[in-house]
């Protein structure tokens, strides 16, 4: 199976950005991609750098957005993983990945479960934690374990997806550096991000596909210094081996070929699921083991 991760910048408006994205999806489809993955909140700038109720309007067209991206998936005959701002009700919003089948129908949704609240990443102001659980989405190209950005730091999320039969772990992402950080700190952050996700591949014996954005985006409020998204979208195999990786600056369509049968081969030689001691894992249900 050929996969394509679309790593791109924000073009200054939703209209221009989604047109650029649609053109890249068309190119990926013509190049033989069967599964196309977009980055987190790909229609707009990463607006969570500040807290502003005006940005809730970005979620107002959620249903129309679904119709649009479903049409794109159908036109180019691809399974498409999108990342949209969902208005569920006034005052109730989600960071939602919507997966489209090749015929344009909605194969499934995942609402981001882990919501950060850090300087420049004020997502708790905007997003209610997901309530759909960690449920893989069945598609014509396999069973997809779709998670979103901050979820990628949590091995529990990856494990549950794997235990429920996910054949791939997919992470639409928006993460970057502050320019004031030292080069050494930037490198540590990027390497930690790559390492934790590759570890999910190893621990669960399935490939990981992580799609990040690039480019500098200023804080609209002028309070935060802005984020320089570090790209480095990548695909790794079931042993954590790097299959394809983008750089930190370029817009690119990152292609990778994945063989589902490799999962069985890897799990047969590294049977981590067999040797789990599930009867001893009750402490994982506690916030912290201090009693």
Buried (B, 14 or more C-beta within 10 A) or exposed (E): BBBBBBBBBBBEEBEEBBEBBBEBBBBBBEEEBBBBBBBBBBBBBBBBBBEBEEBBEBBEBBEEBBEBBBEBBBEBEBBBBBBBBBBBEEEEBBBBBBBBBBEBEBBBBBBBBBBBEEEBBBBBBBBBEBEEEBBBBBBEBBBBBBBBBBBBBBBEBBBBBBBEEBBBBBBBBBBBBBEEBEEEEBEEBBEEBBEBBBBBBBBBBBBBBBBBBBBEBEBBEEEBBBBBBBBBBBBBBBBBEEBBBBEBBEBBBBBBEBEBEBBEEBBEEBEBEEEEEEEEEEEEEEEEEEE
